[in-house]
Amino acid sequence: MDLDAFRRSLSASEPPAELALAVQALWWDAKGDWDKAHDCAQAQDDAAGAWVHAYLHRKEGDAANAGYWYRRAGRAAARHDLAEEWTAILRALLGEG
């Protein structure tokens, strides 16, 4: 799946089944469901899941918790716009970045 197909999938009521949990988390975040997004990110116990988890806590305003998850992901804490970070993470997880 590429970024355009992902964006088109947002018109559905459920994410495409083939998406990894971290990507599903970004899908739910784009749909405005932080809790489902968090559940998906937390269920993927690897660097990708931790990166999305960090983004979600940053979006929530919990900088300390976000910092923990950025460290778990092996990434520096993001400082740019949340929408830019969302796109950068998605591109990376889809293999486009």
Secondary structure, 3 states (H helix, E strand, C coil): CCHHHHHHHCCCCCCCCCCCHHHHHHHHHHCCCHHHHHHHHHHCCCHHHHHHHHHHHHHHCCHHHHHHHHHHHCCCCCCCCHHHHHHHHHHHHCCCC
